[in-house]
Amino acid sequence: MVVVTQQIDLGGAVGRMVASVLFGLAEIELEYRRERQAAGIAVAKRRGAYHGRQKGTTKAKPGRARQLRDQGLSVAEIAKALAVSDRSVFRYLADEVPANR
């Protein structure tokens, strides 16, 4: 593999070592960013400025998604009817508990 814009050859042993160092630095920076974000959230919570998302809030009612599914609508149609994403519909339908449990 060759990085065209920087002319770095990652194919050999030296290239793999350089890539490992760069990936390691990126991982360290990611960890620092997470720590700074958590510290910022903690400060905002102490000030009372950060509350986060309320527990249990959803854009639509999961029960309504199940009703529409029982009527034979597809996931895409349910998502459009409820104004949510397909993933939300899948999550609503996955929360169903079978009657025999």
Secondary structure as GFF3:
##gff-version 3
##sequence-region A 1 101
A	DSSP	beta_strand	2	3	.	.	.	ID=ss1
A	DSSP	beta_strand	8	9	.	.	.	ID=ss2
A	DSSP	alpha_helix	13	47	.	.	.	ID=ss3
A	DSSP	alpha_helix	62	70	.	.	.	ID=ss4
A	DSSP	alpha_helix	75	82	.	.	.	ID=ss5
A	DSSP	alpha_helix	86	94	.	.	.	ID=ss6
###
